[in-house]
Amino acid sequence: MLDACAELVDEVGYEGLTTTLLAERAEVAIGSVYQFFPDKRAIVQALTLRTMESYLQRLDERFASDEMTHWWDGVDAGIDEYITMHRTVPGFRTLHFGDVVDLHLLDEQRDNNGVIADQLARVLTERFGLTDVPKLRFVLEIAVEAADALIKLAFRRKPEGDERVLLEAKALIREYLHRQVDGPDNGRSPVGKQAEAPQPA
């Protein structure tokens, strides 16, 4: 049913999605849909949670297989996987991480991008030894919001994503995080002390 939901939201959008359409696409009785989900919001929530788990699994696989020596490599991988999912994962371009439905779809206490920032903080601290402090989570949340907005812009401009916008998005996020994570203390405390991050090209 979740696969059928992903296909439908790309075709008709969230507003056009109905449990009747879902039952027809999944080739199940409408009662079977309600046996698992009370309404379409619950279906999309389950799909979004599955998507987030897939995103984090893809990151874990990248971290395990790639030779990453700096925290920026992890951030870069996070952006690349987000872009790849826009291009390849049914439903993701429409729903993203649920903000089209509800800004608190993933967690009642945090907005969706805040949840993603928390998960990125976890993998970055585990893989690269950054200090997991509120400052790190805050700057990652800012970076996630900015990257999310620019990547959406890229895919509005071109179905496959406008490469110029995507490159600018990565440069902007890299420069911001370089200043906040590794930069000198210009009235702000950097959150991690490692070798200097690579400068944007």
C-alpha positions in Angstrom: 0.0 0.0 0.0 2.8 2.4 0.7 4.3 1.9 -2.7 0.9 2.6 -4.2 0.6 5.7 -2.1 4.0 7.0 -3.3 3.0 6.5 -6.9 -0.3 8.3 -6.4 1.0 11.4 -4.6 3.4 12.0 -7.6 0.4 11.7 -9.9 -2.4 13.6 -8.0 -0.6 15.3 -5.1 -1.5 14.9 -1.4 -4.7 16.9 -1.8 -5.9 14.6 -4.6 -5.0 11.4 -2.7 -8.0 9.4 -1.3 -8.2 6.1 0.4 -10.5 4.9 -2.4 -7.8 5.7 -5.0 -5.2 4.0 -2.9 -7.3 0.8 -2.5 -7.8 0.7 -6.3 -4.1 1.2 -7.1 -3.0 -1.3 -4.5 -5.7 -3.7 -5.6 -7.1 -4.3 -2.1 -10.5 -3.8 -0.6 -11.1 -0.4 1.0 -11.6 -2.2 4.3 -8.1 -3.5 4.1 -6.8 0.1 3.9 -8.8 1.1 7.1 -7.6 -2.1 8.8 -4.1 -0.5 8.9 -4.6 3.2 8.5 -7.5 5.4 9.8 -7.0 8.1 7.1 -4.8 9.2 4.3 -2.6 11.3 6.7 -1.7 8.1 8.6 -0.8 6.4 5.3 1.5 9.3 4.3 3.0 9.4 7.7 4.0 5.8 7.4 5.4 6.4 4.0 7.4 9.4 5.2 8.8 7.4 8.2 9.9 4.7 5.7 11.5 7.3 3.5 13.4 8.8 6.4 14.6 5.3 7.5 15.7 4.7 3.9 17.6 8.0 3.8 19.5 7.3 7.0 20.3 3.8 5.8 21.7 5.2 2.6 23.8 7.5 4.6 25.1 4.7 6.8 26.0 2.7 3.7 27.9 5.7 2.3 29.7 6.2 5.5 30.7 2.5 5.7 31.9 2.2 2.1 33.4 5.6 1.2 36.7 7.0 2.4 35.5 10.0 4.4 38.1 11.9 6.3 36.3 15.0 7.3 32.9 15.9 8.7 32.2 17.9 5.4 32.4 14.6 3.5 29.4 13.4 5.6 27.4 16.6 5.0 28.2 16.3 1.3 26.9 12.7 1.3 23.8 13.9 3.1 23.1 16.5 0.4 23.9 14.1 -2.5 21.5 11.4 -1.1 18.8 14.0 -0.6 19.1 15.1 -4.3 19.3 11.4 -5.5 16.0 10.6 -3.6 14.3 13.6 -5.3 15.3 12.0 -8.6 14.7 8.3 -7.9 12.3 7.7 -5.0 8.6 7.7 -5.9 6.6 10.2 -3.8 9.7 12.0 -2.3 9.7 15.0 -4.7 6.1 15.6 -3.6 6.1 14.8 0.1 9.8 15.3 1.0 9.9 14.5 4.7 6.2 15.2 5.2 6.2 19.0 5.3 3.5 19.1 2.6 1.2 17.3 5.0 2.2 18.6 8.4 5.4 20.3 9.7 5.2 17.9 12.7 4.5 14.7 10.8 7.6 12.9 12.0 7.5 14.2 15.6 4.9 16.1 17.5 7.6 18.1 19.4 9.9 18.9 16.5 9.3 20.0 12.9 10.3 17.6 10.2 13.6 19.3 9.2 14.5 19.5 12.9 14.2 15.7 13.1 16.4 15.3 10.1 19.0 17.7 11.6 19.0 15.6 14.8 19.6 12.5 12.8 22.5 14.1 10.9 24.0 15.3 14.2 23.9 11.7 15.4 25.7 10.3 12.4 28.2 13.1 12.2 29.1 12.7 15.9 29.4 8.9 15.6 31.4 9.0 12.4 33.6 12.1 12.7 33.7 12.7 16.4 32.1 16.1 16.5 30.9 17.3 19.8 27.1 16.7 20.0 26.0 19.9 21.6 22.9 22.1 21.1 25.0 24.4 19.0 25.7 21.6 16.5 22.1 20.7 16.2 21.1 24.3 15.8 23.5 25.0 12.9 22.6 21.7 11.2 18.9 22.7 11.5 19.7 26.0 9.8 21.7 24.2 7.1 18.9 21.6 6.5 16.3 24.4 6.1 18.5 26.3 3.6 19.5 23.2 1.6 15.9 22.0 1.6 14.6 25.3 0.2 17.3 25.5 -2.5 16.9 21.9 -3.6 13.2 22.4 -4.0 13.9 25.5 -6.1 16.3 23.4 -8.3 13.6 20.8 -8.9 10.9 23.5 -9.6 13.2 25.0 -12.3 14.0 21.7 -14.0 12.4 18.2 -13.5 15.8 16.6 -13.1 17.1 19.5 -10.9 18.9 22.6 -12.0 22.6 21.8 -11.6 23.6 25.4 -11.2 21.2 25.8 -8.2 22.3 22.5 -6.7 26.0 23.5 -6.9 25.2 26.9 -5.3 23.3 25.2 -2.6 26.3 23.0 -1.7 28.7 25.9 -1.8 26.4 28.0 0.5 25.9 25.2 3.0 29.6 24.3 3.0 30.7 27.9 3.7 28.1 28.3 6.4 29.0 25.1 8.2 32.7 25.8 7.8 32.3 29.1 9.6 30.1 27.6 12.3 31.8 24.3 12.9 35.5 24.9 12.3 35.8 28.7 12.0 37.6 31.0 14.3 35.7 32.4 17.3 34.3 35.6 15.9 31.8 36.1 18.7 30.5 32.6 18.1 31.8 29.4 19.5 32.6 26.8 16.9 31.1 23.4 17.7 33.8 21.1 16.6 37.6 21.2 16.4 39.0 19.3 13.5 41.2 20.0 10.5 40.0 22.9 8.5 37.1 22.2 6.2 37.7 22.4 2.5 36.9 25.8 1.0 34.1 26.0 -1.6 35.3 25.8 -5.2 
